[in-house]
Amino acid sequence: MTPLEFDISLGLIAIFAGLLGSLVGLGGGVIIVPVLTLLYHIDIRLAIGASLVSVIATSSGAAVLYVRERLANLRAGMFLELSTTLGAITGAYVTTLLPTNALFVLFGLVLLYSAYAMLQRRSHSTPAKSSDDRLANFFRLHGSYYDHSEHREIAYKVVDTEKGMGLMYVAGMVSALLGVGSGALKVPAMDIAMRMPIKVSAATSNFMIGVTAAASAGTYFTRGQINPFIAAPIAIGVLLGAMIGSHLLKRMMPKYVQVLFIVVLVVVALEMLQRGVV
Amino acid sequence: MKDLMAEDGEAIIGWVLKIGVALSMVIILLGIVLFYVQNGGLATGSYQHFVATTVFPHDVGSLAASLQAGEGIGYIMLGIVLLVMTPVVRVAISALAFIYQRDKPMSAVTLVVLAVLVASFYIGILTR
């Protein structure tokens, strides 16, 4: 395959990845890294570097919507960023100690967890009406949002901030190690541990992903692991795909597509595990 | 400006992010076009070889030199750097907004996050 064909095919796949990712709620990274490593046989660290750039592109590009809708809790998000960015730096350092095989295995495991989480779709927590969480009260992390389907402003209190911070630290590490947005870890951390409304958790997570990825991207960049010939077409493609996807998002995904996606996730997870173990 | 920051720093943040992304994309595209023009279309050879052997700048000095020489690759890297900076700028503006709102706890938190972000670039150099 010539460089030109490489760029074009990569761009097209990236558009598809961005589209699919925005419809299903997973970032492009989950699709991009396996595609780059398994299909194009690119060094996994270059794949991760490129994926981080695309994660930043979609997060920054989509942030406008969430901020305008006032869904994202910017205070809680920024507070939790303390953990995610520190986790990201830890991860960016740890990755220099890990053999490539370990990354493949870890990626496969995270994919399996994402598939499992999608299958579960357990009932979301009800918002807390009062909170004696000292951190949340001191930093005033509580908030409210307007729920369009219920046609009212819903106020909520944030609880268990310390647990949330611990989970966010892990999410940051995973993001730096694997080049993904870690939304699959962040949303449950906010929704289930801290009892923030699911719409708020999802919006805040989308908002946070960019900052976390930036903390990792810095290290990959200066280590020369962000190759422009890979990163550029991917970033552009994923952003385009996500933009198209967000306009299509009005409709809910039919169930069979979600099931199909879960199957694909499991298959790819097994492929990645195999790469790591063999 | 000060009032805008105090009341609705969020609006500025969203605006800045969108412009940052759009600008970086334009620069990247410009760089890609320039690169193809300067390197003869790249319709031959294997991409593996190309990816493995083509040199690209990844620190401030070589990036500046590449841009001065008008290299397409320099512009692509510049666009990527801008893109990576958008969340950092966003955090900086958040810090300013909290400071204008006289919110000491959140100002401190945001400034620490900003410091971590800046530090991350240096860590890359240290762990090479």
Chai-1 contact restraints between the chains, C-beta under 6 A:
chainA,res_idxA,chainB,res_idxB,connection_type,confidence,min_distance_angstrom,max_distance_angstrom,comment,restraint_id
A,M1,B,Y47,contact,1.0,0.0,6.0,A-B,restraint_1
A,T2,B,A43,contact,1.0,0.0,6.0,A-B,restraint_2
A,T2,B,T44,contact,1.0,0.0,6.0,A-B,restraint_3
A,P3,B,L42,contact,1.0,0.0,6.0,A-B,restraint_4
A,P3,B,Y47,contact,1.0,0.0,6.0,A-B,restraint_5
A,P3,B,F50,contact,1.0,0.0,6.0,A-B,restraint_6
A,L4,B,L42,contact,1.0,0.0,6.0,A-B,restraint_7
A,L4,B,A43,contact,1.0,0.0,6.0,A-B,restraint_8
A,F6,B,Y47,contact,1.0,0.0,6.0,A-B,restraint_9
A,V53,B,I80,contact,1.0,0.0,6.0,A-B,restraint_10
A,I56,B,L83,contact,1.0,0.0,6.0,A-B,restraint_11
A,I56,B,V84,contact,1.0,0.0,6.0,A-B,restraint_12
A,A57,B,L83,contact,1.0,0.0,6.0,A-B,restraint_13
A,S60,B,L17,contact,1.0,0.0,6.0,A-B,restraint_14
A,S60,B,V21,contact,1.0,0.0,6.0,A-B,restraint_15
A,S60,B,T86,contact,1.0,0.0,6.0,A-B,restraint_16
A,G61,B,V21,contact,1.0,0.0,6.0,A-B,restraint_17
A,A63,B,L17,contact,1.0,0.0,6.0,A-B,restraint_18
A,V64,B,G14,contact,1.0,0.0,6.0,A-B,restraint_19
A,V64,B,K18,contact,1.0,0.0,6.0,A-B,restraint_20
A,V67,B,E10,contact,1.0,0.0,6.0,A-B,restraint_21
A,V67,B,G14,contact,1.0,0.0,6.0,A-B,restraint_22
A,M78,B,T110,contact,1.0,0.0,6.0,A-B,restraint_23
A,F79,B,V109,contact,1.0,0.0,6.0,A-B,restraint_24
A,E81,B,V113,contact,1.0,0.0,6.0,A-B,restraint_25
A,L82,B,V113,contact,1.0,0.0,6.0,A-B,restraint_26
A,T85,B,V113,contact,1.0,0.0,6.0,A-B,restraint_27
A,T85,B,V116,contact,1.0,0.0,6.0,A-B,restraint_28
A,I89,B,S120,contact,1.0,0.0,6.0,A-B,restraint_29
A,Y93,B,T127,contact,1.0,0.0,6.0,A-B,restraint_30
A,T96,B,T127,contact,1.0,0.0,6.0,A-B,restraint_31
A,F139,B,P105,contact,1.0,0.0,6.0,A-B,restraint_32
A,G210,B,P87,contact,1.0,0.0,6.0,A-B,restraint_33
A,V211,B,P87,contact,1.0,0.0,6.0,A-B,restraint_34
A,A214,B,V84,contact,1.0,0.0,6.0,A-B,restraint_35
A,A214,B,P87,contact,1.0,0.0,6.0,A-B,restraint_36
A,A214,B,V88,contact,1.0,0.0,6.0,A-B,restraint_37
A,A215,B,L117,contact,1.0,0.0,6.0,A-B,restraint_38
A,A215,B,S120,contact,1.0,0.0,6.0,A-B,restraint_39
A,A217,B,V84,contact,1.0,0.0,6.0,A-B,restraint_40
A,G218,B,S120,contact,1.0,0.0,6.0,A-B,restraint_41
A,G218,B,F121,contact,1.0,0.0,6.0,A-B,restraint_42
A,G218,B,G124,contact,1.0,0.0,6.0,A-B,restraint_43
A,T219,B,S120,contact,1.0,0.0,6.0,A-B,restraint_44
A,T219,B,I123,contact,1.0,0.0,6.0,A-B,restraint_45
A,T219,B,G124,contact,1.0,0.0,6.0,A-B,restraint_46
A,T222,B,F121,contact,1.0,0.0,6.0,A-B,restraint_47
A,T222,B,G124,contact,1.0,0.0,6.0,A-B,restraint_48
A,T222,B,I125,contact,1.0,0.0,6.0,A-B,restraint_49
A,R223,B,G124,contact,1.0,0.0,6.0,A-B,restraint_50
A,R223,B,R128,contact,1.0,0.0,6.0,A-B,restraint_51
A,G224,B,H58,contact,1.0,0.0,6.0,A-B,restraint_52
A,P228,B,F56,contact,1.0,0.0,6.0,A-B,restraint_53
A,P228,B,I76,contact,1.0,0.0,6.0,A-B,restraint_54
A,P228,B,M77,contact,1.0,0.0,6.0,A-B,restraint_55
A,F229,B,V51,contact,1.0,0.0,6.0,A-B,restraint_56
A,A231,B,I80,contact,1.0,0.0,6.0,A-B,restraint_57
A,A232,B,I28,contact,1.0,0.0,6.0,A-B,restraint_58
A,A232,B,I76,contact,1.0,0.0,6.0,A-B,restraint_59
